[in-house]
Amino acid sequence: MKKIYLQKITQYNTICYIGKTDPRILVKIATKVEAGEMQDAQRPLMLKKLKEIAKYSSNSNGILPNTLTIATKDTRLKIHKCDFDNNLFFMEFPENEKEYSDFKDAIDVLDGQHRLYSFLDDYCNMSTDTIYELGFCLYVTPSLDEERRIFISCNEKQQPVNANLLLWFRDKLNMLTDDEKELFSLVSKLNTSYPLKGHIIMGAENIKYGVKSKQVIQAIKKAEINELQYDKNSLNEEQIVKVINAYLIAWENVTGFKFTETSPQLVKKAGPAIKMAGLKYMLYLLPTFWDISLSKEKPFSTEFVESILKKFMTELGVTREDFFTTEDINVWFKDGSGVEKFSKKSISIIKGLDTGSFNPLQNL
């Protein structure tokens, strides 16, 4: 057995102990939990999150500074006072396979379960030679009600960090996945060229009426714009940026708004067009315009998109300048499901338009 030294913390009548250990060892005596399984005092374990943390911590920059909150389940793990220091305590901790077996399921994880279980052998690729420790806060055999109160205390008052800012930090620290790198780079370039220049919030900067990069990335990915092809060849980043820019400029020209409007009067006139709901709707439609360009063998350009948009709005019986603000259409932009439904309806209408296809009988 190995000694792990602890310090005692008292909060009113509640006592806990703080220490540190190798999570690859600690996880061997933690209660085994199946992914997605409901727990008495924890949220369900998410397999995807486990794998993401395991991949991150295996990186040489993958530090996990937050402490775990754990609890003993019975008396197998005992707290002892140190003879040489009255303020220091210790716990005898297993350190070989026989001892791991003897102390199986000796620990419950009250907070930080995804961090700890990511060090299971099934997910962790870290070298055994690597020194890696996590801090922990240990409670001794708390009741189920006490475990639940501890979990609430750890989580209820936490203010979530802006997901957009986290994405920005991960980019700066070179921690993005390959997929995220591709899309973050694409959105960054859109934010430096017209018509979205300066309209996308890349981190946590204050941009009036701006849209968040994470949401733009999600919309591009959902619409599969990053997978556009011609002649079985995928478009490169520069080509995708040009396609998106030409397409969005056509929307500006036809409906008479600007994405970067800041004047309250013009912003009101633009309605949801300059908000994420409007941009999402436009992006969802883009691949349909691309497909028409390919099938009709017409160059994809601002003018090409404008010609289809004008026919589309005529078909809807809507004044172009009022497209995003007319009541019958504006109602679709109230929530995400409305945007998706209106996108599908619009795509169906656009596909049915006469887009000027070649008529072989026109001279007969």
C-alpha positions, 0 to 999 in steps of 0.5 A: 500500500502507498501513503497519500498525504492529505490536508483536512478542511472543515466547513461548519460541521462538514469535513473533507480532505484534499490530496493528489494522486495519479488518476490512472490508479484512482480510477481502478478503485472507482465505482464502475459506471456504464455510459448513459446510465442514470445515477443516484447523485450524478448526471449520466456519463457521456461516452463522447465526452470521455473520449474527448477528454482522454484525447486532450489529456494525452496531448503534452499540453493537456492539463486538467487543473480542476480537482475531483470530488470523491467519496469513500463508500465504506471503511476500507479506505481509512484516514490516519493522522500523521505522527510527525505533523498534527495538521497532516493526514494520510490514507493507505492507497492500493498500488498493485493488481491484488490491492486494486481488486481488494479495493474495487468500487471503494470510491464514488465520484461526486464531481469530475466523473468524465475527467476521472473515467477518461483515464480508464485503459479503454480510453487513455493512451498516455504513456505509463512513464508520464507523471500525471496527477490530479487533485481531489477533495475526499469526503468520508462515507457521506449519505446519499442526501449528502452526496446529492447536496455536494453535487448540487454545490459543485454544479448549481452555482457554476456560470458556464464559460462562453462556448464561443470563447472556449473555441477561440482559446482552443484555436490559440492553443492548437487544441482544435480537432481537424474538423474544427480547425478546418471550419474555424479557419473558414469562418475566420476568413469569412470574418475578414472579407465582405459581406461578413467582415467584422460581423462574426464574434470570434471570441468574446468581443462585443460586436453589436448585432454580431453572430457567434463563430460557433453558431456559424460553424454549426450552420455551415457544417449542418448545411454541408457547405464545407463539402461542396464539390464539382466534377467529383473534386472538393472545393478548397477553403478559398473557393468556399469563401468565394462561393459564400461571399458571392451568395450572401452579397446576392441576398444583400442586393436583392433584399436591400440590407447589409449584414454589418448594419448598426443604425437602429432604423436600418437594423429594424428594417433588416429584421432577422436577416442580420441575426443568426437565424437569418444567416442560418436560413441563408446558409441552409439554402446555399447548397441548393443554389450550388446544385442548380449551378451545376445542373444548369451549367451556369457559373456560380456568381452573385448575379446567378444567385440574384436571378433565382432569389428574385424568382423565388420571392415572386413565387412567394408573392413577397416584396423583396425589401420586405422578405425578412420582415413581412409577418408571414415569413418573419414568424418562421425565424422565432426559433430554430425549428421554424428556421429549419422548416422554412428552409425545407419549404424554400428549398422545395420551392426553389427546386421547382422554379424555372431557372432558365434551363436550356430548351432544345425545342425553342426554335421549332 
